[in-house]
Amino acid sequence: MKIKEIVSALERFAPLPLQDGFDNAGLQIGLTEAEATGALLCLDVTEAVLDEAIALGYNLVISHHPLIFKGYKSITGKDYVERCMLKAIKNDIVIYSAHTNLDNAQGGVNYKIAEKIGLKNLKVLEPKENSLIKLVTFVPDAQADSVREALFAAGCGNIGNYDSCSYNLKGEGTFRAKEGTHPFCGTIGELHHENEVRIETVLPIYKKAEVIKALLSAHPYEEPAFDLYPLQNNWSQAGSGIVGELDESETELEFLKRIKKIFEVGCVRHNKLTGREIQKVALCGGAGAFLLPQAIRTGADVFITGEIKYHDYFGHEGDILMAEIGHYESEQYTKEIFYSIIRDLFPNFALQLSKINTNPIKYL
């Protein structure tokens, strides 16, 4: 198996266009045409992690946090990032990272956190904006079903927990084929009337090229007519954070103690306990404090994230319980997502969760 097959599987689950603008997810180092000898799964790439991969004989390291964020004018080994780059290249190790694209993907990092806590009825806390477009095309009655199916297969028609969504309106189309054309129906030089179906469906904007290719392949006309419209709808299937519900409510202290145990947290930082019952839970792995206003607007009883600044704690005691569990701790189970994606498709491929704790923060 080639490394590019594993990369393709990861990007089908968490497409790179889902990453935030500041990010640098994707292939970090190496050539994906190489045969894969095994993959080491980690949160951060460090020298110790690369040594672990070398000892295992693996030539692929898959991380959540990208090793490389900025551009480099020289690579001299002056810091751990440059030393990792040099070590990976020297040992023919490919490094691939799925970061905010995996945070924003359905079933991604925040869904895994919600699973560990036991949340149900999950919804994205801050859905992505300006990420959807509408496709409209016009197809002869007899071929409408096959064109629709091709569009759905290419990624159209997903709205919330529904798929194969479209609107269809019957009408009459007209055209006149000129000399040199090869019309599917009608006669060259004569105005033709055809009973057609207007098909409307939605798609993520990053799938536009793939969908148009599928449309042109499936459509019977030599020159299919189609329109693309930008949508202002939020994309409820992708975005930052998650909000969900517990089966049964818990006291604040019971909930915090359970979170501390699940995520093996050295110290849970939180604001003042007010005696509220915890049932509706909002969360975001990593540095997710920017979602606090959204968590409050949902009516969540608690907001959990990896990092919260000092001044963010002020003034919210009456709004919500805030719980800070550490960046590494909140995202540590991301490795399990990588494992599931790869294991499901390649059951005999060598996989290992890194045994290195890369958390730079220690608790006394």
Secondary structure as GFF3:
##gff-version 3
##sequence-region A 1 364
A	DSSP	alpha_helix	3	13	.	.	.	ID=ss1
A	DSSP	three_ten_helix	16	18	.	.	.	ID=ss2
A	DSSP	beta_strand	26	29	.	.	.	ID=ss3
A	DSSP	beta_strand	39	42	.	.	.	ID=ss4
A	DSSP	alpha_helix	47	56	.	.	.	ID=ss5
A	DSSP	beta_strand	60	63	.	.	.	ID=ss6
A	DSSP	alpha_helix	80	90	.	.	.	ID=ss7
A	DSSP	beta_strand	94	97	.	.	.	ID=ss8
A	DSSP	alpha_helix	100	104	.	.	.	ID=ss9
A	DSSP	alpha_helix	109	117	.	.	.	ID=ss10
A	DSSP	beta_strand	120	128	.	.	.	ID=ss11
A	DSSP	beta_strand	132	140	.	.	.	ID=ss12
A	DSSP	three_ten_helix	141	143	.	.	.	ID=ss13
A	DSSP	alpha_helix	144	153	.	.	.	ID=ss14
A	DSSP	beta_strand	167	176	.	.	.	ID=ss15
A	DSSP	beta_strand	191	204	.	.	.	ID=ss16
A	DSSP	three_ten_helix	205	207	.	.	.	ID=ss17
A	DSSP	alpha_helix	208	218	.	.	.	ID=ss18
A	DSSP	beta_strand	226	230	.	.	.	ID=ss19
A	DSSP	beta_strand	235	251	.	.	.	ID=ss20
A	DSSP	alpha_helix	252	262	.	.	.	ID=ss21
A	DSSP	beta_strand	269	270	.	.	.	ID=ss22
A	DSSP	beta_strand	277	284	.	.	.	ID=ss23
A	DSSP	three_ten_helix	289	291	.	.	.	ID=ss24
A	DSSP	alpha_helix	292	297	.	.	.	ID=ss25
A	DSSP	beta_strand	302	305	.	.	.	ID=ss26
A	DSSP	three_ten_helix	310	313	.	.	.	ID=ss27
A	DSSP	beta_strand	321	324	.	.	.	ID=ss28
A	DSSP	alpha_helix	327	331	.	.	.	ID=ss29
A	DSSP	alpha_helix	334	345	.	.	.	ID=ss30
A	DSSP	beta_strand	351	353	.	.	.	ID=ss31
###
